[in-house]
Amino acid sequence: MYSAYYDDREKFGNKSFVRIIGLMDTIGKTNEFICKLWFKTGEEKVAISNIDVEEIWDFYPKKEAWGTIIITCQIHQANYGHIPFAVSVTDNSCHSLTNLMRVDYLQPQNNSKQNFGVCVKGLDFPFQDVSIKIVEWLELLFILGVGKVYFYTHNLHPNISKVLQHYEKKGKVEAVPINLPGGQPDSPQGVHELMEIQTRDKRAQEKLHFQDCFYKNMYKYRYIAILDTDEVIVPRKVKYWGELLDIYESQQRSKNCTCAYTFNRTISLDSMRQAHVEYDSHVPEYMNMLQNVYRSPLYETLPKYIADTDHIVGLGNHRPMTCKRECKILSVPVDVAHTVHFRAFCKAGRNKMCDAKAAIPDLILLRYQDPLVERVTSSLKALQLL
């Protein structure tokens, strides 16, 4: 068990829940547990609730591997409106309890929401310094309309840690250190090797970061985007994310609710630019995204997405895992907006997408050039990275 949140979102009707985010090291046998919810209503009392356990993975990990779960404890009508301060999970109402977790209820005091937050899964760069690229990525997100970026971090190069601390002081970033559960590696080298080699286990576990980030912020933002630090959702017909989703939100009002908007993903490699030009002399060389204006004309099958916080229950890497039953996922046409994945090298099996000679110019990011260069340069100087 990692965290627990009280959920009384209006779109789920007159119901309230405690959602527990955690990892499970075996598959199945998830219906044998109960929740004990602890309330303070004049005097302390305990209510027992049956639970629903949802396994949040795109595929089953190895039998003995850890996988992300959401445990949902529905609060009985007799206790509706009362917020439990803690929750326990047990396999028998008569057994002694072995766990007790605080329940967080993080609704803003004025009940208003900001537009966009971004969640980033376990960041692991113990040896590689990508600090300048992260500064450019963050500043572009802030220009596009993002309020704050939430990182879950393993082991980081000192310069990356310095960057995150710089933006934390400005209130634009939150970085949460995390460890691997059970008997998994805890050294920087061991964790990094697991991240690089055991990708199936990594994918099953990292979804915990998305769930925790989402439930921590579902009352703070209208939308949560799930991104890596080398990916950007780029509007093509408008300039900012807010303008983009306002259009779709108004179109969907009279239809079924939309729980998420997906954006097909193309790729931009360093070799694509190098096959056509060296550097754009009008753009500083340290501006990686503004320099790499060549991309593949093709799109991957796995998109990235922005989730509506009113309707989501479980989140995956590339699309929601669970939405409110009647809600739909809307795929945004690529001429309206798409995701650009900036990579230094091509992944195996993507030869067609990575063909540098077939790459096409895409200058859309250059419309942010002046403010982005100014902001990145200022931050890099303040960080003494330039």
N, C-alpha and C positions, 0 to 999 in steps of 0.2 A: 504494500500500500504506500503510495507516494503523496497523494493529496486528496482532499475531499471538499466539494463545493455544494452549497445550497442553490437549487435551481427552481425558481418560480416564474419562469418566462411566460409572459401573457399568451403567446401563441400556442402554448400547450394546454390552454383551458384552465379550469379551476383545479389544477393539480400542482403539487410541488414534490420535489425529489431531492435526495442527496446523491450526487454523482461522485463515486470514488475512482480515482485514476491509479492504476497500478500495473504490475507485471506478474505473470503467472508462468511457472516453470514446467507445467504439464498441460496436456490437451484434454478437454472434456471434464466430466464430473463437476460441472459448474453450477448445478441446481441444488446442491446439498447444503447451501449456506443460508444464514439469515443475518439481517442487520439488527443491531440494537442501537436505537437513536436516543440520545440523552438530551433532555429538555430542562430548562429552568422556567417554571410557570408558578411562581410563588414558592414552590418547593421542587426539588429535583425529582424528575420521574423518567422512566425508561419505557420506550415503546418498541415493540418487535415488528419488523417488517420483512416480508419475503423479498428476495432480490432477483434482479435480472442481470446476468453477466453477458456482456458482449465482447467477443474476441475481435480486436481491431488489428487485423492484418490482411494483406491482399492474398496471401497464400499461407499455408501452414508452415511454420518453421519446423526444424528438426524436433523429434518427439520430446527430447529433454531440454530444448532451448527455451529461452524466456520470450514471451510475447505480451504485447500490450492488451490490457482489458479495461473496460469501464463497468463498474458495478453500480447499478441503479437501485436505490432504495426508495420506493414510493412512500410518501408520508400519508398515513391514514387520514380520512376526512375529519375525524375527531380532533386531530392535531393540526389541521390546516390553518395556516397563518402563524403558527408558532415555529420558530427557527431553532433547530437543534444546535447545541454548541459542540457536540462531539458524536462520533459514530464508532461502533465496534462491529467486526464481522466474525462470526463463529459458525461452527457446523452443528451446534446443538444449543438450544435455549437454556439448558441446565448446566452446561459446561462452564468452567471458569474461563474468564476472558483473558486473552493473551495480547490484545491490541486495543488501543484507544487513539483515535485520530481527531484533531480539531476540524470542525466544519467551518469553512470560510464563506461569508456572504458579502460580496464586494460590489454591491450596487452603489452607484454614485449618489451623493446626497441630493443633488438637484434633479436626479432622474433623467439627465440628458446624456446623449452619446456623441463622441467624436466620430469622424468618418472612418479612418483606416488605422489599423494596427497590423504589424507583420510579425509572424512567428518563424524562427529559424531553428531547425533541429540541431542536435549536438555538434557544435563546431570543434573540429579537431585539426589543428595546424601546429604541432609541437616543434617542427623543424623548418617549415617553409614560411617565409615572411610575405604574406599577401596583404599587409596592412594598408598600403596605398590604394590597392584595388578596393578594399572594404570601405575606405573613406569615400571614394568616388561613388560606389554603390549606395552607400547611406545617403549621401547628399542628393543623388538623383531621386531616391525614394522620397525624401523630404520635399523636393520640388514638385513631385507628382502628387503629393497630398497626404503622405503618410505622417501620422502623428508621432509614433514611437515604434521601435523595433525591439523585439524580445528574443534574446539569444540564450540557448542552453549550451554550455561550454564544457569540453573535456580539457585537453591540454593545448596551450596556445603559445606561439612565439611571443617574446616580450613586447615587440612592437605592436602586435595585434591586441594584447592586453592593454597596452597604453592607449590605443585608439578607442577601445570600448569604455575604458575609464573616463576618457575625455568626453565622450558623448553621454555617459551616465551623469556626469556633473552638470551637463546642460539639460538633463531631463528627457533626452531623446532616445536613450537606449537603456534596457535592463538586461544584465547578464547574470544567469543563474548557473553556478558550477554544479556538475552532475558526475556521478560515478556509475560504473557498470555493476549490476547486482550479482549476488551469489558468488561463485568461485571464479568469476571472470577476471581478466587482467586489470591491474590498477596502475602499473607503471606507464609513463608516456609512450615508450616503445611498444609495450604489449597492447595498450588500447589502440594505438595507431595501426598496428598490424591487424587487429580484429576488424577495425573499420574498413581497411583496405581489402582484406582477404575474405572474411566471413560476412559477405554483404547480405546474405539471406537473414542471418541472425540480427545484423545491424538494422535492417529494414523493419524487422518485427519489433525491435525494442525502441527505436527512435520515435515511433508514433506516440509514445508516452509524452514526449516533449510537446507535440502538437495539441494533445488533449489538455494537458495542464495549462499551456499558454492560452488555449481557447476559453476554457472555463474560468480562468483567472480574469479574462478581459471581456467576457460576453456582455457584460452590462456597461462597459466603457466605450465600446466601438460598435458602429453599425456593421462594419465589415472587418474580417480578419483574412489576410492573404498568407498563403503558405509558400515560402520561397527559400531558395539557397542563395548564397552570397554572390553567385555568378549568373543569376537570372533576374530579368526585369520584365514586367508586363508593360508593354509600350502601346499607348493609344495611338491610332493613326489618323482618325478623323477629328478628334479633339485633342487638347493638350494634357488634360489632367484626369486622374482616376475618378474624381468626383463628378465631372462632367459626363464621363463615359457611363457610369452606373446610374446616374440620374435619368439618363435617356431610357435605359432598359427598365428601371424601376417604374417609371411612369407608364411604359408599355405593358408591364405585367400586372398592374394593379387590378385590372378587371378579369385577370386570368388566374390559373392556379399559382400558388406562391412559388417563388424561385429560391431554392436554398443555397445555390452557388452558381457562379459564372466561371466557366472554364475558358482558357486561352491556349490555343494550339502553340506548340513550341518548335521554333527553328533554332539553328545553331550558327554561331559565329566563331570561327577559329582564327588564331593568329596567322596561320598559314594562308588563309583566304586573303587577308590583306596583303601579306608578303608576296603573293602571286601576282598582285596587280600594282601595288605602290609600296614604297618604303614607309614613310611617315608623312602625315599632313603637316606641313610647316606652320600652318595657322593654329594648330592645336598642340599644346604641350605633350611631349612624349609620354609623360606619366599618366595621361588620361587614357586608360586602356579601352574603355567602351567607346569613347569619341573617336579614337584612332581606328578601331575595328569596325568599319562601316560596310564591310562585305559579309554576306551571310548566305547560307544555303537557300535555294528556292523551294526546298522540300520541308515537310513538317513531320515531327515525330508523332507516334500514336499516343504518347503520354503527355497530357497538357499540364499546366499549372492553373491554380484557381484562386478566386476570392470568395469567401464564404459569408453568407448572411447570418449574423449572430442570432437572429430570432428563430431560426428553423433547424439548426444543425445539432446532431447528437454526437456523432463520431467522425473524426477527420483522418484521411489518408494522405499519402505524399502527393498524389496527382488528382484526386477528386474526393469528395466526401464519402465516407463509408456508410453513414446513416443520416437520413434527413427525417423531418416530420413526414408522416406517411403520404400526405397528399401533395407534397412539394416536389418540384422538378429541378433538374440541373440544366442550365442553359449554356450551350456552346456558342461563344461569340465568334462571328465570322472573322477570318484573318485579315480582311481588308478594313475592318473596324479596329481591331487590336490583336496583338499576339504576344507571346513570350519569346524573348531572345535569350538563348543560353550561350554565354561567353565562355569559351574553353581554350586552354592552351594546346590541347591535343585531342585526337579523335578516339572515342571508345571503340572497342572491338565490335565488329558486325555492323558498323554504320558507314561503310565505304561510300555509298551513293551520297549520303548527306554531307560527307566530309570532303567531297571532291572540290579542291580549291579552284580549279579552272572553271568549274560550273557555277561558282559563287556569283551572286549579283550584288550591285551596290544598293545600300539602303541608308539614306541620309537623314532619316526621320529624327534621330537623336540629336542631330546638330542644331535643331531649333532650341535646345536647352543649353547650347554651348556657352554663351556668355555668363549666365548666372552660375552654371555648374563649374566652369573653370575658376571663376572668382571664389566660390565657396570652398572648393577642394583645395585650391592654392592657399587660402587663408588658414584652413584647418591643418594642412600639412606643415605650414610654417609654425603654427602654434604648437604642434606636436614635435617640432624639430626633426621631421622626416624629409624635409626638402632643403 
